[in-house]
Amino acid sequence: MAGLKENNFFEKFFFEQTFNPIALYRVLPDIAECGAAALVYVDVNDAYEKVNKVKREEVIGKSFAQVWPDAEPCWHQIIEECVGENRAVHCESESSVTGKYLEAIAFPLSNNMAATIFLDRTELKKSEMELEESQKKLLGYRSMLRELATKLTISEETTRREIATDLHDSIGHSLLSLLLDLRKLKEKNFGSGEEADKILSGAIESTEKMIAESRELIFELSPPILLEVGITPALEALADKLLTPRGIKWYVATRGGCEKDFSADDAVCIILYRMSRELLINVIKHAQASAVHISVNRGPNKIQVVIEDDGVGMKKKYTAGGRKSGLGLFSIRERLLHIGGDMRIVSNKDGTIVSLLAPLKIENEKNGEI
């Protein structure tokens, strides 16, 4: 206990620490050459005895190297460092002696003395590892959700195309045949009298209207132009259908040979088309825009669709990309991220620019599936 009497401050501190292991060392002059062998135990508290399963009388007067020949180097290295630099030094590591994860703080004292206090961080480390594992799982689930969202978009488009094809091949053809038959009857003056002719004309008009509505429905379900000609003509047709009736001017431009849209995977074109449709609907609902500019740009490996409006802009929370970014925008970003793309938004009081970036080819696409 002589070492404790040499330092009244540490004496009080030492005995007050009843739960954390503490060791007091005398540091010999040859510490730089001898390392752990130059650290001699002066005293340890009850907690040190309990945690390390040693007796005070077994360690006092012995060097650190004698007591712990197989201990991790960090436990004595921090003592050497704290003495050499005259400052507190800390480290943390798994302890093979105690089987716990410990944090140690070594600090220099007067009269060639040093002390180390050990803090048990086992539960904290366990919690950190569990948290890290949970975060990994969450990232895995998020990746799965991205994949599912992308697959859903493709699957939905496939279903839409099948329904549109069935409508065209069955109802569409039937209505067209009916219209042709009605016109033939009218040409042959099949009706007897003005009233019959009026009824026949009404039937022809109704049939023409049904054909127009069925074509519009087919386009709404899955525009044939998208996969037959490409995304640029499909976006032109989409803008004309959505924006023109509402008095919103629109322009479509291409750059980088984007007229050759067949170089992009069908799945990529479908995803970009559906996302562009969502964005145009947002413009109609919220932007109060008078004009929209759509550009399709293609590089060696990427294809980009940029939609720019001159509306009132978005609130910052919708452009930040976080939880408050809006479900629609969040969904668009997640689907793009899954295929190796991204979405960027720039918005102010003069309007909004949304960039959709995607790879021309989806690397993990197999057998037509993402």
C-alpha positions as CSV (number, residue, x, y, z in Angstrom):
1,M,0.0,0.0,0.0
2,A,3.1,2.3,0.0
3,G,2.4,3.4,-3.5
4,L,-1.1,4.5,-2.6
5,K,0.2,6.7,0.3
6,E,2.4,8.5,-2.2
7,N,-0.6,9.8,-4.1
8,N,-3.6,10.9,-1.9
9,F,-5.8,11.6,-4.9
10,F,-5.4,8.1,-6.3
11,E,-5.8,6.5,-2.9
12,K,-9.3,7.9,-2.6
13,F,-10.1,7.2,-6.2
14,F,-8.7,3.6,-6.0
15,F,-10.8,2.5,-3.0
16,E,-14.0,4.2,-4.2
17,Q,-14.0,2.0,-7.3
18,T,-15.6,-1.1,-5.9
19,F,-17.1,-2.4,-9.2
20,N,-14.4,-1.8,-11.8
21,P,-11.1,-3.7,-11.7
22,I,-8.1,-1.4,-11.0
23,A,-4.4,-2.1,-10.9
24,L,-1.6,0.1,-9.7
25,Y,1.9,-0.4,-11.1
26,R,5.4,0.9,-10.5
27,V,7.1,1.6,-13.8
28,L,10.7,0.7,-13.9
29,P,13.2,2.9,-15.8
30,D,13.9,0.3,-18.5
31,I,10.2,0.2,-19.6
32,A,11.2,1.1,-23.3
33,E,13.4,-2.0,-23.6
34,C,11.6,-4.5,-21.2
35,G,8.0,-3.7,-21.9
36,A,5.6,-5.7,-19.7
37,A,8.5,-7.0,-17.6
38,A,9.1,-3.4,-16.4
39,L,5.6,-3.0,-15.0
40,V,5.5,-4.2,-11.4
41,Y,2.2,-4.6,-9.5
42,V,1.9,-2.4,-6.5
43,D,-1.8,-3.1,-5.6
44,V,-5.1,-4.3,-7.1
45,N,-8.6,-3.7,-5.8
46,D,-11.2,-6.4,-4.9
47,A,-12.9,-6.1,-8.3
48,Y,-9.6,-6.9,-10.0
49,E,-9.2,-10.0,-7.9
50,K,-12.7,-11.2,-8.7
51,V,-12.8,-10.5,-12.4
52,N,-9.3,-11.9,-13.1
53,K,-9.5,-14.7,-10.6
54,V,-6.3,-13.9,-8.8
55,K,-5.3,-13.1,-5.2
56,R,-3.7,-9.7,-4.3
57,E,-0.8,-11.4,-2.6
58,E,-0.1,-13.5,-5.7
59,V,0.4,-10.5,-8.0
60,I,1.9,-7.7,-5.8
61,G,5.7,-7.4,-6.5
62,K,5.5,-9.4,-9.7
63,S,5.7,-7.9,-13.2
64,F,2.8,-7.8,-15.7
65,A,4.7,-10.3,-17.9
66,Q,5.0,-12.8,-15.0
67,V,1.4,-12.6,-14.0
68,W,0.0,-12.6,-17.6
69,P,2.5,-14.2,-20.0
70,D,-0.2,-14.9,-22.6
71,A,-2.3,-11.7,-22.3
72,E,-3.0,-9.6,-25.3
73,P,-0.2,-7.0,-25.9
74,C,-2.6,-4.0,-25.8
75,W,-3.1,-4.3,-22.0
76,H,0.5,-3.5,-21.2
77,Q,1.2,-1.4,-24.3
78,I,-1.3,1.3,-23.2
79,I,0.6,1.6,-19.8
80,E,3.9,2.0,-21.6
81,E,2.3,4.7,-23.9
82,C,0.7,6.6,-21.1
83,V,4.0,6.8,-19.2
84,G,6.0,7.7,-22.3
85,E,3.5,10.5,-23.4
86,N,2.4,11.4,-19.9
87,R,-1.3,11.2,-20.8
88,A,-4.2,8.9,-20.4
89,V,-4.5,6.1,-23.1
90,H,-7.3,3.8,-23.7
91,C,-7.9,0.5,-25.6
92,E,-10.6,-2.1,-25.9
93,S,-10.4,-5.7,-26.9
94,E,-11.6,-9.2,-26.2
95,S,-9.7,-10.5,-23.1
96,S,-8.6,-14.2,-23.3
97,V,-8.0,-14.1,-19.5
98,T,-11.5,-13.1,-18.5
99,G,-13.5,-14.1,-21.5
100,K,-15.0,-10.7,-21.6
101,Y,-14.8,-7.7,-23.9
102,L,-13.0,-5.0,-21.9
103,E,-12.1,-1.3,-22.2
104,A,-9.0,-0.3,-20.3
105,I,-7.9,3.3,-19.5
106,A,-4.3,3.7,-18.4
107,F,-3.1,7.0,-16.8
108,P,0.2,8.1,-15.4
109,L,0.7,9.1,-11.7
110,S,3.5,10.7,-9.8
111,N,6.6,8.9,-8.5
112,N,6.9,6.6,-11.5
113,M,3.5,5.1,-10.9
114,A,0.7,4.3,-13.3
115,A,-2.8,2.8,-13.0
116,T,-5.2,1.0,-15.2
117,I,-9.0,0.8,-14.7
118,F,-10.9,-1.9,-16.6
119,L,-14.5,-1.5,-17.7
120,D,-16.6,-4.5,-18.7
121,R,-18.1,-3.7,-22.2
122,T,-19.2,-7.2,-22.9
123,E,-23.0,-6.4,-22.9
124,L,-22.4,-3.2,-24.8
125,K,-20.3,-5.0,-27.4
126,K,-23.0,-7.7,-27.6
127,S,-25.6,-5.1,-28.2
128,E,-23.5,-3.4,-30.8
129,M,-23.0,-6.7,-32.6
130,E,-26.7,-7.4,-32.4
131,L,-27.5,-3.9,-33.7
132,E,-25.0,-4.4,-36.6
133,E,-26.6,-7.8,-37.4
134,S,-30.1,-6.2,-37.3
135,Q,-28.8,-3.4,-39.6
136,K,-27.5,-6.0,-42.0
137,K,-30.8,-7.8,-42.0
138,L,-32.6,-4.5,-42.6
139,L,-30.4,-3.8,-45.5
140,G,-31.1,-7.3,-46.8
141,Y,-34.8,-6.8,-46.4
142,R,-34.6,-3.4,-48.1
143,S,-32.7,-5.0,-51.0
144,M,-35.4,-7.7,-51.2
145,L,-38.1,-5.0,-51.3
146,R,-36.3,-3.2,-54.0
147,E,-36.2,-6.4,-56.0
148,L,-39.8,-7.2,-55.4
149,A,-40.9,-3.6,-56.4
150,T,-38.9,-3.9,-59.6
151,K,-40.2,-7.4,-60.4
152,L,-43.8,-6.1,-59.6
153,T,-43.3,-3.3,-62.2
154,I,-42.2,-5.8,-64.9
155,S,-44.8,-8.4,-63.9
156,E,-47.5,-5.7,-64.0
157,E,-46.4,-4.5,-67.4
158,T,-46.4,-8.1,-68.7
159,T,-49.9,-8.6,-67.4
160,R,-51.0,-5.3,-68.9
161,R,-49.6,-6.3,-72.2
162,E,-51.3,-9.7,-72.1
163,I,-54.7,-8.1,-71.3
164,A,-54.2,-5.4,-74.0
165,T,-53.3,-8.1,-76.6
166,D,-56.4,-10.1,-75.6
167,L,-58.6,-7.0,-75.9
168,H,-57.1,-6.1,-79.3
169,D,-57.4,-9.6,-80.6
170,S,-60.9,-10.4,-79.3
171,I,-63.0,-7.3,-78.5
172,G,-61.1,-5.0,-80.9
173,H,-61.5,-7.3,-83.8
174,S,-65.2,-8.1,-83.0
175,L,-66.0,-4.4,-82.8
176,L,-64.2,-3.7,-86.0
177,S,-66.1,-6.5,-87.8
178,L,-69.4,-5.2,-86.4
179,L,-68.6,-1.7,-87.6
180,L,-67.8,-3.0,-91.1
181,D,-71.1,-5.0,-91.2
182,L,-73.1,-2.0,-90.1
183,R,-71.5,0.3,-92.7
184,K,-72.3,-2.3,-95.4
185,L,-75.9,-2.4,-94.3
186,K,-76.1,1.3,-94.5
187,E,-74.5,1.4,-97.9
188,K,-77.1,-1.1,-99.2
189,N,-80.0,0.9,-97.7
190,F,-80.9,-2.1,-95.6
191,G,-83.2,0.0,-93.5
192,S,-86.7,0.8,-94.6
193,G,-87.4,4.4,-93.9
194,E,-85.9,7.4,-92.2
195,E,-86.3,5.9,-88.7
196,A,-84.4,2.7,-89.5
197,D,-81.6,4.7,-91.1
198,K,-81.3,6.8,-88.0
199,I,-81.1,3.8,-85.8
200,L,-78.4,2.3,-88.1
201,S,-76.4,5.5,-88.0
202,G,-76.6,5.6,-84.3
203,A,-75.4,2.0,-84.0
204,I,-72.4,2.9,-86.3
205,E,-71.6,5.9,-84.2
206,S,-71.8,3.9,-81.0
207,T,-69.6,1.2,-82.4
208,E,-67.0,3.7,-83.6
209,K,-67.0,5.2,-80.1
210,M,-66.5,1.8,-78.5
211,I,-63.6,1.1,-80.9
212,A,-61.9,4.4,-79.9
213,E,-62.4,3.7,-76.2
214,S,-61.0,0.2,-76.6
215,R,-57.9,1.6,-78.3
216,E,-57.5,4.1,-75.6
217,L,-57.9,1.4,-73.0
218,I,-55.3,-0.7,-74.8
219,F,-52.9,2.2,-74.9
220,E,-53.5,2.9,-71.2
221,L,-52.9,-0.7,-70.3
222,S,-49.7,-1.2,-72.3
223,P,-48.7,1.1,-75.2
224,P,-47.6,-1.2,-78.1
225,I,-45.3,1.6,-79.3
226,L,-43.0,1.2,-76.2
227,L,-41.5,-2.1,-77.2
228,E,-42.2,-1.9,-80.9
229,V,-40.5,1.4,-81.6
230,G,-38.8,2.5,-78.3
231,I,-39.1,4.6,-75.2
232,T,-38.7,8.1,-76.9
233,P,-41.8,7.7,-79.2
234,A,-43.6,6.1,-76.3
235,L,-42.9,9.2,-74.1
236,E,-44.0,11.5,-76.9
237,A,-47.3,9.6,-77.2
238,L,-47.7,9.6,-73.4
239,A,-47.0,13.4,-73.1
240,D,-49.6,14.0,-75.9
241,K,-52.2,11.9,-74.1
242,L,-51.6,13.3,-70.6
243,L,-50.5,16.9,-71.1
244,T,-52.1,18.2,-74.4
245,P,-55.7,17.8,-73.1
246,R,-54.8,19.9,-70.1
247,G,-53.2,22.7,-72.1
248,I,-49.7,22.0,-70.9
249,K,-47.1,22.5,-73.6
250,W,-44.5,19.7,-74.0
251,Y,-41.3,19.0,-75.8
252,V,-39.3,15.8,-76.2
253,A,-35.6,15.8,-77.1
254,T,-33.0,13.1,-77.6
255,R,-29.3,13.1,-77.3
256,G,-26.6,10.5,-77.8
257,G,-28.3,8.3,-80.4
258,C,-31.4,7.7,-78.2
259,E,-33.5,7.1,-81.2
260,K,-31.9,3.6,-81.2
261,D,-33.8,2.6,-78.1
262,F,-33.6,-1.1,-78.8
263,S,-30.1,-1.1,-77.3
264,A,-31.7,-0.8,-73.9
265,D,-33.3,-3.8,-72.2
266,D,-37.1,-4.1,-72.5
267,A,-37.2,-4.2,-68.7
268,V,-35.3,-0.9,-68.5
269,C,-37.6,0.8,-71.0
270,I,-40.7,-0.4,-69.1
271,I,-39.4,0.8,-65.8
272,L,-38.4,4.2,-67.1
273,Y,-41.7,4.6,-69.0
274,R,-43.8,3.8,-65.9
275,M,-41.8,6.1,-63.7
276,S,-42.0,8.9,-66.3
277,R,-45.8,8.4,-66.3
278,E,-45.9,8.7,-62.5
279,L,-43.8,11.9,-62.7
280,L,-46.0,13.5,-65.4
281,I,-49.1,12.7,-63.3
282,N,-47.4,14.4,-60.4
283,V,-46.8,17.5,-62.6
284,I,-50.4,17.6,-63.6
285,K,-51.6,17.2,-60.0
286,H,-49.2,19.4,-58.1
287,A,-46.8,21.5,-60.2
288,Q,-49.2,24.1,-61.8
289,A,-46.9,24.0,-64.8
290,S,-47.5,25.5,-68.2
291,A,-44.7,23.6,-70.0
292,V,-42.8,20.3,-69.6
293,H,-39.6,19.3,-71.3
294,I,-38.6,15.7,-71.6
295,S,-35.2,14.6,-72.7
296,V,-33.9,11.1,-73.3
297,N,-30.1,10.8,-73.1
298,R,-28.0,7.8,-73.7
299,G,-24.3,7.1,-73.1
300,P,-22.2,3.9,-73.6
301,N,-23.7,2.2,-70.6
302,K,-26.5,4.3,-69.2
303,I,-29.8,5.8,-70.3
304,Q,-31.3,8.9,-68.7
305,V,-34.8,10.4,-68.8
306,V,-35.0,14.0,-67.5
307,I,-38.4,15.6,-66.9
308,E,-38.3,19.3,-66.3
309,D,-41.3,21.6,-65.6
310,D,-41.8,25.3,-65.0
311,G,-44.2,24.8,-62.0
312,V,-44.1,26.0,-58.4
313,G,-41.5,23.4,-57.3
314,M,-41.4,20.8,-54.6
315,K,-41.0,21.3,-50.8
316,K,-37.5,20.4,-49.6
317,K,-38.8,17.3,-47.7
318,Y,-39.8,15.8,-51.0
319,T,-36.5,16.3,-52.7
320,A,-34.2,15.1,-49.8
321,G,-34.8,11.3,-50.5
322,G,-35.5,10.4,-46.9
323,R,-38.6,9.0,-45.2
324,K,-40.6,12.2,-46.0
325,S,-39.8,12.2,-49.7
326,G,-43.2,10.8,-50.6
327,L,-44.2,7.2,-51.3
328,G,-44.2,7.7,-55.1
329,L,-40.8,9.3,-55.3
330,F,-39.4,6.8,-52.7
331,S,-40.7,3.9,-54.7
332,I,-39.2,5.3,-57.9
333,R,-35.8,5.7,-56.3
334,E,-35.9,2.2,-54.8
335,R,-36.7,0.5,-58.0
336,L,-34.0,2.4,-59.8
337,L,-31.4,1.6,-57.2
338,H,-32.2,-2.1,-57.5
339,I,-31.2,-2.2,-61.2
340,G,-28.1,-0.1,-60.6
341,G,-29.7,3.3,-61.4
342,D,-30.6,6.4,-59.4
343,M,-32.9,9.4,-59.2
344,R,-32.0,13.0,-58.7
345,I,-34.3,15.9,-58.0
346,V,-33.5,19.6,-58.2
347,S,-36.4,21.9,-57.3
348,N,-37.0,25.6,-56.5
349,K,-39.8,28.1,-57.0
350,D,-39.2,28.2,-60.7
351,G,-39.8,24.5,-61.3
352,T,-38.5,21.0,-60.9
353,I,-36.0,18.8,-62.7
354,V,-36.1,15.0,-62.1
355,S,-33.4,12.8,-63.5
356,L,-34.0,9.1,-63.9
357,L,-30.8,7.2,-64.6
358,A,-30.6,3.5,-65.4
359,P,-28.2,1.0,-67.0
360,L,-28.8,0.0,-70.6
361,K,-28.5,-3.6,-69.6
362,I,-29.5,-5.2,-66.3
363,E,-26.5,-7.4,-65.3
364,N,-28.5,-9.9,-63.2
365,E,-31.3,-10.3,-65.6
366,K,-31.8,-14.0,-66.4
367,N,-34.5,-15.6,-68.5
368,G,-36.3,-12.3,-68.8
369,E,-36.6,-11.9,-65.0
370,I,-34.9,-9.4,-62.8
